[in-house]
Amino acid sequence: MNYPDFGKRALDLFLGGLMFIVFFPVFLLLFLVLSVHFGGSPFFFQERPGKNSRIFKIIKFKTMSDLRDEEGNPLPDEQRLSGLGKLVRKTSLDELPQLLNVIKGDMSLVGPRPLLVEYLPLYSKEQSQRHLLRPGVTGWAQINGRNAISWEEKFAFDVWYVHHVSFGLDVKILFRTLWNVLRGKGVSQQGHVTVGKFKGNLISRDA
């Protein structure tokens, strides 16, 4: 059986469905708590590129408020990220709704993380190979530094995974992800509340 095309999807449906059932009480609790905390919907929706750059809507739990300045622009991340939001993000519970994306088929449990649509024209030809597979809730880059590594390193890990995907590697990544989550490792880049934006291969690091 071709694992990337068939076995991987079977694993996603079985394990993703099982995880959603197991974590449903946590899902429901966060839904209620965040609804009260943010005074509205606790979900964050955003368009992201999936397999073959097909656009889909990712779903996550909100960790930041919608506060804006006098001109209507969102305030900096550090001003919008609440204490509860930091906790939810540190424990990676904000990623829990993505199990719905996995079950639907937009995502896989393991794969390159789905990034912003605006990054698509900024990738090199090699980096674009990260879209040959479904994006993942976790991935090879996440267990090797997550948001604490540079964009170049992250994309190199993504492309390596695309060319070495296997059942054994996916199981390894899932177990190491659990270990990293328990340690709160690599949640953000040094000096940033969240990861800095990718600006292209020549200027991808923040000034």
C-alpha positions as a printed Julia matrix, in Angstrom:
207×3 Matrix{Float64}:
   0.0    0.0    0.0
   1.24   3.49  -0.86
   1.51   5.1    2.57
   1.6    8.82   1.57
  -1.5    8.49  -0.63
  -3.6    5.92   1.24
  -2.16   4.71   4.54
  -1.55   8.24   5.82
  -5.17   9.22   5.23
  -6.41   6.07   6.96
  -4.21   6.91   9.96
  -5.56  10.46  10.02
  -9.19   9.31   9.99
  -8.69   6.66  12.66
  -6.35   8.49  15.02
  -7.78  11.95  14.37
 -11.33  10.74  15.05
 -10.22   8.89  18.18
  -8.34  11.93  19.5
 -11.34  14.18  18.92
 -13.56  11.81  20.92
 -11.02  11.53  23.75
 -10.38  15.28  23.94
 -14.0   16.35  23.37
 -14.53  17.24  27.09
 -11.45  19.52  26.91
 -12.72  20.93  23.61
 -16.1   21.71  25.14
 -14.58  23.27  28.28
 -12.3   25.52  26.22
 -15.22  26.47  23.99
 -17.19  27.69  27.01
 -14.28  29.37  28.83
 -12.94  31.19  25.76
 -16.44  32.24  24.67
 -16.83  34.06  28.01
 -13.22  35.33  28.03
 -13.38  36.91  24.56
 -17.08  37.77  24.7
 -17.99  35.96  21.51
 -16.88  33.14  19.26
 -13.82  31.31  20.67
 -12.68  30.22  17.2
 -10.12  31.74  14.87
 -10.6   31.06  11.16
  -8.03  31.9    8.49
  -7.38  30.9    4.91
  -4.26  28.76   4.5
  -2.74  26.88   1.53
  -3.05  23.09   1.7
  -1.93  20.26  -0.56
  -1.0   21.56  -4.02
  -1.55  25.08  -2.61
  -5.34  24.58  -2.49
  -6.8   27.17  -0.11
  -8.84  26.02   2.9
  -9.94  27.58   6.19
  -7.97  26.51   9.23
  -9.76  26.52  12.6
  -8.05  27.19  15.92
  -9.05  28.4   19.35
  -8.53  32.14  19.77
  -5.62  33.25  21.96
  -5.68  36.98  21.12
  -8.36  39.64  21.45
  -9.63  41.75  18.54
  -8.41  45.06  20.04
  -7.59  47.71  17.43
  -6.07  51.2   17.43
  -7.88  54.42  16.54
  -7.3   53.79  12.82
  -8.84  50.32  13.01
  -5.59  48.37  12.79
  -5.02  45.38  15.11
  -2.81  46.2   18.1
   0.6   44.42  18.36
   0.41  40.73  19.29
   1.88  41.3   22.76
  -0.98  43.68  23.59
  -3.7   41.35  22.31
  -2.37  38.1   23.77
  -4.04  37.58  27.16
  -2.74  35.54  30.08
  -5.26  32.82  29.3
  -4.28  33.0   25.64
  -0.61  32.48  26.56
  -1.53  29.4   28.58
  -3.69  27.94  25.8
  -0.91  28.57  23.27
   1.86  27.2   25.52
  -0.05  23.95  26.0
  -0.89  23.86  22.24
  -4.59  23.53  23.09
  -5.3   26.25  20.53
  -4.5   23.61  17.88
  -7.19  21.2   19.12
  -9.94  22.3   16.64
  -7.61  21.4   13.77
  -8.61  17.8   14.37
 -11.78  18.83  12.49
  -9.59  19.93   9.57
  -7.88  16.53   9.71
 -11.15  14.58   9.71
 -12.47  16.73   6.86
  -9.33  16.05   4.8
  -7.88  19.55   4.61
  -4.99  18.56   6.87
  -3.06  15.57   8.15
  -1.96  14.89  11.71
   1.65  15.14  10.5
   3.0   17.35   7.73
   4.44  20.8    7.03
   2.5   23.43   8.96
   0.0   25.45   6.86
   1.28  29.01   6.72
  -0.15  32.28   5.38
  -1.45  32.54   1.83
   0.65  35.68   1.35
   3.82  33.58   1.63
   3.08  31.55  -1.52
   4.92  33.83  -3.98
   7.88  34.17  -1.58
   8.96  30.51  -1.57
  11.84  29.24  -3.63
  11.13  26.33  -6.0
  12.54  23.89  -3.43
  10.6   25.39  -0.52
   7.37  25.13  -2.53
   7.7   21.34  -2.32
   6.3   21.6    1.22
   2.87  21.79  -0.47
   3.17  18.37  -2.12
   1.55  16.83   0.97
  -1.39  17.8    3.17
  -0.28  20.27   5.84
  -0.06  18.91   9.37
  -1.14  19.76  12.9
   2.46  18.93  13.78
   5.5   18.13  11.71
   9.22  17.42  11.43
  10.04  21.14  11.82
   7.87  21.38  14.94
   9.78  18.68  16.81
  13.09  20.2   15.71
  12.56  23.69  17.06
   9.0   24.71  16.2
   8.9   28.54  16.25
  12.34  28.9   17.84
  14.22  28.21  14.56
  14.66  30.37  11.45
  12.32  30.18   8.48
  15.1   28.72   6.33
  15.68  25.9    8.81
  11.94  25.29   9.13
  11.45  24.99   5.37
  14.47  22.69   5.05
  12.91  20.35   7.64
   9.56  20.5    5.79
  11.07  19.56   2.43
  13.12  16.77   4.04
   9.91  15.35   5.52
   8.12  15.44   2.14
  10.85  13.24   0.65
  11.1   10.85   3.63
   7.48  10.48   4.78
   6.66   7.06   6.25
   4.44   5.46   8.89
   7.37   5.03  11.26
   8.42   8.68  10.88
   4.88   9.9   11.5
   4.61   7.85  14.7
   7.98   9.22  15.85
   6.86  12.79  15.2
   3.57  12.31  17.06
   5.32  10.94  20.16
   7.99  13.65  20.13
   5.31  16.29  19.67
   3.58  15.09  22.82
   6.89  15.27  24.69
   7.63  18.79  23.44
   4.13  19.98  24.34
   4.53  18.67  27.87
   7.76  20.68  28.15
   6.33  23.79  26.44
   9.29  23.77  24.07
   9.68  26.13  21.09
   6.41  28.04  21.38
   7.85  31.34  20.11
  10.98  32.86  18.69
  13.4   34.56  21.04
  12.29  38.15  21.54
   8.82  37.59  20.07
   5.43  36.76  21.54
   4.65  34.99  18.28
   6.8   33.95  15.35
   8.0   36.77  13.08
   6.62  36.93   9.52
   8.39  35.31   6.58
   9.6   38.11   4.29
  11.24  36.18   1.5
  14.46  34.26   1.18
  16.72  37.3    1.27
  15.08  39.14   4.16
  13.2   36.44   6.07
  14.66  37.37   9.46
  13.21  40.34  11.35
  15.36  43.46  11.21
